[in-house]
Amino acid sequence: MTITGEGSRSASRWWCCSQKAPNHHQLARDSRKRTRHRTTHKRRESAMKRTKTAATTTTARMEGTVVPSILELPPTDSCSHTSFNYKFYRYQYLRPVAILYIALAVILANVSAFEPDFVYPLENVTVAKGRDATFTCVVNNLGGYRVAWIKADAKAILAIHEHVITNNGRLSVTHNDYNTWTLVIRNVKMEDRGVYMCQVNTDPMKMQTAFLEVVIPPDIIYEETSGDMMVPEGGSAKLICKARGYPKPKIVWRREDGREIIARNGTHGKMKATIVEGEMLSLTKVTRSEMGAYMCIASNGVPPSVSKRLKLQVHFHPLIQVPNQLVGAPLGTDVTLICNVEASPKAINYWQRENGEMIISNERYLMNENESSMYAVQMTLVIRKLHKSDMGGYKCISKNSIGDAEGTIRLYEMELQKKTKSAHRVNSVEDTSGNDEINSTPNIDQSDESNKIHKNGRLYKGLQAGEHDLISSSTSDASVRVGPVTLWPLVVGALALALSHGNTPRVRC
């Protein structure tokens, strides 16, 4: 059956809603009911749109993108109960999904913003044995989590938060009531060395690790180290030095006086160095110049370095060197005799006369010894106010347990006083030339004067003979020289004497 005309619309509605004949009262009630449903639906839809818009904007801001709303329903003009119920139930289903999505996004944002994190890395610590070690762990946003300290290599829990778990009185934990936790190990021992961990009990666990290095300063092992050593000249010596510490110490050798160490071997010959490394120092064909103190120095980078002094004695028989074997000096002066002695072990040194008489130090004899090295000595003998009896030979003698040696010095007189006497006699003759009387001449005897005043020039001859004696005595002394200059005053004096007595003597030049 087909319905057309004005009643087609009402008929179609009636056909859709019921198969029964229309009832005016029923139609009125249905119309009012539909109106109420439309009003309620529009209100709910408007409120839901406002809520969904706000949620979508918040989510888009959090994720950085604009998310289109999935709850916006397309408008419809259908008034059928079937169409309205479908839209309403689809809205009721999507609402809790959107709310759950928003809540999850907020929770994730809050969790990532307040998760514990370490501010600074845990630093390695190096400390000497017996000192204190400190580890510092800085954690932000700890919240309800806890910080624990663990010794990783031993897998032992040391402390949790502010409570020490291990039974070790040297450990302590402090907290500054903000974000810093500190582990202190007092009087560190070698067994404390290892890996330490600062851990936060999150899921998954967060942690930081650092290494505690315990070092020990070097120390000489005296039981295994050589002491002072004595070797004969030309022999060999091995000096050993050992030390303990961590890291292992390095041993070097050097001489205390800064001189070079001489190392000899058959292939490379002789090698000189101021510093030699190694626990053992080998010296071969040792000479007296290598005698002295050697320093064994141990160091490992941990202060302080330590050292030991070893003294090497080289034994040999005495050796004497005399700088001047012949010494001359005038009488009445002071003279010094010198001998240089080398001997090891230390020798007994003394002076003797050539007849074997030992010289003893007194007011006239002064003896002294000056050491120039470990084995070298200079012997000196000072003789004051030299006498005639002091002339002759002197011996410097040195004796030690290996042998003895001696040196000889001869002392002679330098006759410088004869020059003074000769000059005095010449001056006396010169003074006689200025006098008119013969009796004014000094040191001339009256009997000699009568012989000198004789004719035929005997006075001059006497003077010439005297002059000849003077020249002979003067030429015997190497330090006095007589020549024509010294004879001229005598000739003048003789001529003056002859003229005063009226005689003219012959002069022989």
C-alpha positions as CSV (number, residue, x, y, z in Angstrom):
1,M,0.0,0.0,0.0
2,T,1.3,3.4,-1.0
3,I,0.5,6.6,0.9
4,T,0.7,9.9,-0.8
5,G,-0.3,13.5,-0.2
6,E,-0.2,15.4,3.1
7,G,-0.5,12.3,5.2
8,S,2.5,10.7,3.7
9,R,4.9,12.2,6.3
10,S,2.8,11.2,9.2
11,A,2.2,7.9,7.7
12,S,5.9,7.3,7.2
13,R,6.6,8.2,10.8
14,W,3.9,6.0,12.0
15,W,5.2,3.2,9.8
16,C,8.6,3.6,11.3
17,C,7.4,3.7,14.8
18,S,4.6,1.3,15.0
19,Q,2.5,-1.0,12.9
20,K,-0.7,-0.2,14.8
21,A,-3.3,2.4,14.0
22,P,-2.3,5.9,15.2
23,N,-3.6,7.1,18.5
24,H,-3.7,10.9,19.0
25,H,-2.9,10.6,22.7
26,Q,-0.1,8.2,22.1
27,L,1.4,10.4,19.4
28,A,1.4,13.4,21.7
29,R,3.2,11.5,24.4
30,D,5.8,10.3,21.9
31,S,6.3,13.8,20.7
32,R,7.0,15.2,24.2
33,K,9.3,12.3,24.9
34,R,11.3,12.8,21.8
35,T,11.6,16.5,22.6
36,R,12.9,15.7,26.1
37,H,15.4,13.3,24.7
38,R,16.7,15.8,22.1
39,T,17.2,18.4,24.7
40,T,19.0,16.1,27.1
41,H,21.2,14.8,24.2
42,K,22.1,18.3,23.1
43,R,23.1,19.3,26.6
44,R,25.2,16.2,27.1
45,E,26.8,16.6,23.8
46,S,27.7,20.2,24.4
47,A,29.2,19.4,27.8
48,M,31.2,16.5,26.3
49,K,32.5,18.6,23.5
50,R,33.8,21.2,26.0
51,T,35.5,18.4,28.1
52,K,37.0,16.7,25.1
53,T,38.3,19.9,23.7
54,A,40.1,20.7,26.9
55,A,41.5,17.2,27.2
56,T,42.7,17.1,23.6
57,T,44.4,20.5,24.0
58,T,46.2,19.3,27.1
59,T,47.3,16.1,25.5
60,A,48.6,17.9,22.4
61,R,50.6,20.3,24.5
62,M,52.2,17.4,26.4
63,E,53.1,15.5,23.3
64,G,53.9,18.5,21.1
65,T,51.3,17.7,18.4
66,V,47.6,18.5,17.8
67,V,45.4,15.4,18.2
68,P,42.0,15.6,16.6
69,S,39.1,14.7,18.8
70,I,37.8,11.3,18.3
71,L,34.7,12.0,20.4
72,E,33.2,14.6,18.1
73,L,30.0,12.9,16.7
74,P,28.6,13.9,13.3
75,P,25.3,15.8,13.6
76,T,22.2,14.0,12.5
77,D,18.6,15.1,11.8
78,S,17.2,11.7,12.3
79,C,14.6,11.4,15.0
80,S,14.4,7.7,15.1
81,H,15.0,5.9,18.4
82,T,17.4,3.5,16.7
83,S,19.7,6.3,15.4
84,F,19.7,8.2,18.6
85,N,20.5,5.2,20.8
86,Y,23.5,4.2,18.5
87,K,25.1,7.6,18.9
88,F,24.6,7.7,22.6
89,Y,26.1,4.3,23.3
90,R,29.1,5.0,21.1
91,Y,29.8,8.2,23.1
92,Q,29.4,6.2,26.4
93,Y,32.0,3.7,25.2
94,L,34.7,6.2,24.1
95,R,34.6,8.4,27.1
96,P,36.4,6.2,29.6
97,V,39.1,5.4,26.9
98,A,39.8,9.1,26.5
99,I,40.0,9.6,30.3
100,L,42.3,6.7,30.7
101,Y,44.6,8.0,27.9
102,I,44.8,11.4,29.6
103,A,45.5,10.0,33.0
104,L,48.2,7.7,31.6
105,A,49.9,10.7,29.9
106,V,49.9,12.8,33.1
107,I,51.3,9.9,35.1
108,L,54.1,9.2,32.7
109,A,55.0,12.9,32.6
110,N,55.1,13.1,36.4
111,V,57.2,9.9,36.7
112,S,59.8,11.1,34.2
113,A,60.0,14.5,35.9
114,F,60.6,13.2,39.5
115,E,62.8,10.1,38.9
116,P,66.0,10.0,41.0
117,D,69.2,10.9,39.1
118,F,72.9,11.4,40.0
119,V,74.2,15.0,39.9
120,Y,78.0,14.2,39.8
121,P,79.9,11.0,38.9
122,L,81.5,9.1,41.8
123,E,85.2,9.9,41.8
124,N,88.1,7.5,42.3
125,V,90.1,8.0,45.4
126,T,93.8,7.3,46.0
127,V,95.0,7.4,49.6
128,A,98.1,6.4,51.5
129,K,97.8,3.6,54.0
130,G,96.7,4.9,57.4
131,R,94.9,7.9,56.1
132,D,91.1,8.5,55.7
133,A,89.2,8.0,52.4
134,T,85.9,9.7,51.5
135,F,83.3,8.9,48.8
136,T,80.6,11.5,48.0
137,C,77.3,10.6,46.2
138,V,74.9,13.4,45.2
139,V,71.3,12.3,44.2
140,N,68.4,14.5,43.2
141,N,64.7,13.7,43.3
142,L,65.3,10.7,45.6
143,G,61.7,10.7,46.9
144,G,60.9,7.6,48.8
145,Y,63.9,5.7,47.5
146,R,67.0,4.8,49.5
147,V,70.7,5.1,48.9
148,A,73.0,2.1,49.7
149,W,76.8,1.7,49.8
150,I,78.2,-1.6,48.5
151,K,81.7,-3.0,48.1
152,A,81.3,-4.4,44.7
153,D,84.2,-6.8,44.4
154,A,83.3,-8.4,47.8
155,K,79.5,-8.1,47.1
156,A,79.0,-6.8,50.7
157,I,76.4,-4.2,51.7
158,L,78.2,-1.6,53.8
159,A,75.4,0.9,54.6
160,I,71.7,1.7,53.7
161,H,70.8,5.4,53.8
162,E,72.2,6.5,57.1
163,H,72.7,3.2,58.8
164,V,75.9,1.1,58.7
165,I,75.2,-2.5,58.0
166,T,78.7,-4.1,58.1
167,N,80.5,-4.8,61.3
168,N,83.4,-2.4,60.7
169,G,84.0,0.4,63.2
170,R,86.2,2.3,60.7
171,L,83.2,3.0,58.4
172,S,80.6,5.8,58.8
173,V,77.9,7.3,56.6
174,T,76.6,10.9,56.8
175,H,73.7,12.8,55.1
176,N,73.4,16.5,54.7
177,D,69.5,16.3,54.8
178,Y,69.3,17.4,51.2
179,N,70.9,15.3,48.4
180,T,74.4,14.4,49.5
181,W,75.5,11.1,51.0
182,T,79.1,10.5,52.2
183,L,81.0,7.3,53.0
184,V,84.1,7.7,55.2
185,I,86.7,5.0,55.7
186,R,89.1,5.9,58.5
187,N,92.6,4.5,58.9
188,V,92.6,2.8,55.5
189,K,94.2,-0.6,55.2
190,M,95.4,-2.6,52.3
191,E,92.3,-4.8,52.3
192,D,90.0,-1.7,51.8
193,R,91.3,-1.4,48.3
194,G,88.6,-2.2,45.6
195,V,85.5,-1.0,43.9
196,Y,82.8,0.9,45.8
197,M,79.2,1.4,44.6
198,C,76.6,4.1,45.4
199,Q,73.2,2.5,44.6
200,V,69.6,3.7,44.5
201,N,66.8,1.0,44.7
202,T,64.8,2.1,41.7
203,D,63.5,-0.4,39.1
204,P,65.7,-0.8,37.2
205,M,68.4,-0.1,39.7
206,K,70.6,3.0,39.3
207,M,74.2,3.0,40.5
208,Q,77.7,4.6,40.3
209,T,81.0,3.0,41.0
210,A,84.5,4.3,42.0
211,F,87.8,2.6,42.8
212,L,89.7,3.0,46.1
213,E,93.5,2.8,45.6
214,V,95.6,2.3,48.7
215,V,99.3,3.2,48.3
216,I,102.2,2.6,50.7
217,P,105.2,4.9,50.9
218,P,108.6,3.1,50.3
219,D,110.6,1.6,53.1
220,I,114.1,0.2,53.1
221,I,114.3,-3.5,54.1
222,Y,117.4,-3.3,56.2
223,E,117.6,-7.1,56.7
224,E,118.1,-7.6,53.0
225,T,120.3,-4.4,52.4
226,S,124.1,-4.3,52.4
227,G,126.0,-2.4,55.1
228,D,129.4,-0.7,55.0
229,M,131.8,-2.7,53.0
230,M,135.6,-3.0,52.9
231,V,137.5,-4.4,49.8
232,P,141.2,-4.4,48.7
233,E,142.2,-2.1,45.9
234,G,141.7,-3.9,42.6
235,G,138.9,-6.1,44.1
236,S,135.2,-6.2,43.4
237,A,132.2,-5.0,45.5
238,K,128.4,-5.7,45.2
239,L,126.1,-3.3,47.0
240,I,122.5,-4.5,47.5
241,C,119.5,-2.3,48.4
242,K,115.9,-3.6,48.7
243,A,112.7,-1.7,49.6
244,R,109.0,-2.4,50.1
245,G,105.9,-0.3,49.2
246,Y,103.0,-0.1,46.8
247,P,103.5,0.5,44.0
248,K,106.8,-1.3,43.9
249,P,109.6,1.2,44.7
250,K,112.4,2.1,42.2
251,I,116.0,1.9,43.5
252,V,118.7,4.3,42.3
253,W,122.3,4.7,43.4
254,R,124.4,7.9,43.6
255,R,127.5,9.0,45.4
256,E,127.2,11.3,48.3
257,D,129.9,13.7,47.1
258,G,128.2,13.9,43.6
259,R,131.1,12.3,41.8
260,E,130.5,9.7,39.0
261,I,130.0,6.0,39.6
262,I,132.4,3.9,37.5
263,A,131.0,0.6,36.2
264,R,133.3,-1.8,34.4
265,N,132.6,-4.9,32.4
266,G,134.5,-7.0,29.9
267,T,132.5,-6.2,26.8
268,H,131.8,-2.4,27.1
269,G,134.8,-1.4,29.1
270,K,134.4,1.5,31.6
271,M,131.2,3.4,32.0
272,K,130.6,6.5,34.1
273,A,127.3,7.8,35.4
274,T,126.1,10.0,38.2
275,I,122.9,7.8,38.7
276,V,122.6,4.0,38.4
277,E,119.3,2.2,38.6
278,G,118.7,-1.3,40.1
279,E,118.7,-3.1,43.4
280,M,122.4,-4.2,43.0
281,L,125.4,-2.0,42.2
282,S,128.4,-4.0,41.0
283,L,131.9,-2.4,41.2
284,T,134.9,-4.2,39.7
285,K,138.6,-3.4,39.8
286,V,137.9,-0.9,42.5
287,T,140.4,1.9,42.9
288,R,141.0,4.3,45.8
289,S,139.2,7.1,44.0
290,E,135.9,5.1,44.3
291,M,136.1,5.0,48.0
292,G,133.4,7.0,49.8
293,A,129.7,7.0,50.7
294,Y,127.1,5.7,48.3
295,M,123.4,6.6,48.6
296,C,120.6,4.0,48.0
297,I,117.4,5.9,47.2
298,A,113.9,4.3,47.0
299,S,110.9,6.0,45.6
300,N,107.5,5.0,44.1
301,G,105.7,8.3,43.7
302,V,104.3,8.3,47.2
303,P,106.1,10.8,49.5
304,P,108.4,10.6,51.2
305,S,111.3,8.9,49.4
306,V,113.7,7.1,51.7
307,S,117.5,6.4,51.4
308,K,120.3,4.6,53.1
309,R,124.0,5.5,53.2
310,L,126.5,2.8,52.6
311,K,130.2,3.4,53.0
312,L,132.8,1.7,50.8
313,Q,136.3,1.4,52.2
314,V,139.1,0.5,49.8
315,H,142.2,-0.8,51.5
316,F,145.8,-0.3,50.2
317,H,149.2,0.2,51.7
318,P,150.5,3.8,52.4
319,L,151.9,5.9,49.6
320,I,154.0,9.0,50.3
321,Q,154.7,11.9,47.9
322,V,157.3,14.5,48.8
323,P,156.9,17.8,46.9
324,N,160.4,19.2,47.8
325,Q,163.1,16.7,48.7
326,L,165.8,19.4,49.2
327,V,165.0,22.4,51.3
328,G,167.3,25.3,52.2
329,A,166.9,28.0,54.8
330,P,169.1,30.5,56.7
331,L,169.9,30.0,60.3
332,G,167.5,31.6,62.8
333,T,164.5,31.4,60.4
334,D,161.4,29.1,60.4
335,V,161.2,26.3,57.8
336,T,158.3,23.9,56.8
337,L,158.7,20.4,55.6
338,I,155.7,18.8,53.7
339,C,154.8,15.1,52.9
340,N,151.5,14.0,51.2
341,V,150.3,10.6,52.4
342,E,147.6,8.3,51.0
343,A,146.6,5.2,53.1
344,S,143.6,3.1,53.9
345,P,142.8,2.0,56.5
346,K,143.9,5.1,58.4
347,A,147.6,5.1,59.0
348,I,149.9,6.3,61.8
349,N,152.1,9.1,60.6
350,Y,155.2,10.6,62.3
351,W,158.6,12.3,61.7
352,Q,162.2,11.1,62.3
353,R,165.7,12.4,61.9
354,E,168.0,10.5,59.5
355,N,169.7,8.9,62.6
356,G,166.4,7.3,63.6
357,E,165.5,9.8,66.4
358,M,161.8,10.4,66.5
359,I,160.7,14.0,66.6
360,I,158.3,15.1,69.3
361,S,156.2,18.1,69.1
362,N,157.4,21.0,71.3
363,E,158.1,24.7,71.2
364,R,160.6,24.3,68.3
365,Y,159.0,21.5,66.4
366,L,155.3,21.8,65.4
367,M,153.7,18.9,63.6
368,N,150.2,18.9,61.9
369,E,148.0,16.7,59.7
370,N,145.4,18.0,57.3
371,E,142.9,15.5,55.7
372,S,142.0,16.3,52.1
373,S,139.9,13.2,51.5
374,M,139.0,9.9,53.2
375,Y,142.4,8.5,52.5
376,A,144.7,11.5,51.8
377,V,146.6,13.4,54.5
378,Q,149.2,16.2,54.3
379,M,151.9,16.0,57.0
380,T,153.7,19.2,57.9
381,L,156.7,19.8,60.2
382,V,157.6,23.3,61.1
383,I,161.1,23.9,62.6
384,R,161.4,27.3,64.4
385,K,164.6,29.4,64.8
386,L,166.7,27.1,62.7
387,H,170.0,26.0,64.3
388,K,173.1,24.5,62.8
389,S,172.3,21.2,64.4
390,D,168.9,21.1,62.6
391,M,170.6,20.6,59.3
392,G,170.5,17.1,57.8
393,G,167.9,14.5,56.7
394,Y,164.3,14.1,57.9
395,K,161.9,11.2,57.3
396,C,158.1,11.2,57.1
397,I,156.8,7.7,57.9
398,S,153.3,6.3,57.5
399,K,152.2,2.8,58.7
400,N,148.9,0.9,58.6
401,S,147.7,-2.7,58.9
402,I,148.7,-3.4,55.2
403,G,152.1,-1.9,55.0
404,D,154.3,1.2,55.5
405,A,156.1,3.9,53.5
406,E,158.5,6.7,54.1
407,G,159.7,9.9,52.4
408,T,163.1,11.7,52.9
409,I,163.7,15.5,52.9
410,R,167.2,17.0,53.3
411,L,167.6,20.4,55.0
412,Y,170.6,22.5,54.3
413,E,171.8,26.0,55.4
414,M,171.6,29.0,53.0
415,E,174.7,31.1,53.9
416,L,173.2,34.5,53.4
417,Q,174.9,35.9,56.5
418,K,178.4,36.0,54.9
419,K,177.2,38.6,52.5
420,T,176.3,40.8,55.4
421,K,179.8,40.5,57.0
422,S,181.6,41.2,53.7
423,A,179.6,44.3,53.1
424,H,180.4,45.4,56.7
425,R,184.2,45.1,56.0
426,V,183.9,47.0,52.7
427,N,182.1,49.8,54.4
428,S,184.8,50.1,57.1
429,V,187.5,50.5,54.4
430,E,185.5,53.2,52.7
431,D,185.3,55.2,56.0
432,T,189.1,55.3,56.2
433,S,189.4,57.2,53.0
434,G,187.8,60.3,54.5
435,N,190.3,60.6,57.5
436,D,193.6,62.4,57.4
437,E,195.1,60.3,60.3
438,I,195.9,56.6,59.9
439,N,195.1,56.0,63.6
440,S,191.4,56.7,62.9
441,T,191.1,53.6,60.8
442,P,189.2,50.9,62.8
443,N,190.2,47.3,63.3
444,I,193.9,47.9,62.4
445,D,196.5,46.8,64.9
446,Q,199.5,49.1,65.7
447,S,202.0,46.4,64.8
448,D,200.3,45.7,61.5
449,E,200.3,49.5,60.9
450,S,204.1,49.7,61.2
451,N,204.5,47.0,58.7
452,K,202.0,48.6,56.3
453,I,203.9,52.0,56.5
454,H,207.0,51.0,54.6
455,K,208.7,52.2,51.6
456,N,208.5,50.6,48.1
457,G,204.7,50.4,48.4
458,R,204.4,47.7,51.0
459,L,201.4,49.5,52.5
460,Y,199.5,49.1,49.2
461,K,200.7,45.6,48.8
462,G,199.5,44.7,52.2
463,L,196.2,46.2,51.4
464,Q,196.2,44.3,48.1
465,A,196.9,41.1,49.9
466,G,194.0,41.9,52.2
467,E,191.9,42.7,49.3
468,H,192.9,39.4,47.7
469,D,191.8,37.6,50.9
470,L,188.6,39.5,50.9
471,I,187.9,38.5,47.3
472,S,188.8,34.9,48.0
473,S,186.5,34.7,51.0
474,S,183.7,36.4,49.1
475,T,183.9,34.3,46.0
476,S,183.5,31.2,48.2
477,D,180.0,32.4,49.1
478,A,177.7,32.2,46.0
479,S,175.4,34.8,47.4
480,V,178.2,37.6,47.5
481,R,179.6,39.0,44.2
482,V,182.9,41.0,44.2
483,G,184.0,43.0,41.0
484,P,185.7,46.2,39.9
485,V,183.0,48.3,41.6
486,T,183.9,47.0,45.0
487,L,187.7,47.4,44.4
488,W,187.6,51.1,43.5
489,P,187.1,52.5,47.1
490,L,190.1,50.5,48.2
491,V,192.4,52.0,45.6
492,V,191.3,55.5,46.5
493,G,192.0,54.8,50.1
494,A,195.5,53.4,49.4
495,L,196.4,56.5,47.3
496,A,195.4,58.8,50.1
497,L,197.6,57.0,52.6
498,A,200.6,57.1,50.3
499,L,200.3,60.8,49.6
500,S,200.1,61.6,53.3
501,H,203.5,60.1,53.8
502,G,205.2,61.6,50.8
503,N,205.6,58.4,48.8
504,T,204.3,57.6,45.4
505,P,203.4,54.0,45.1
506,R,202.9,51.9,41.9
507,V,199.4,50.9,41.3
508,R,198.7,47.6,39.5
509,C,195.2,47.2,38.2
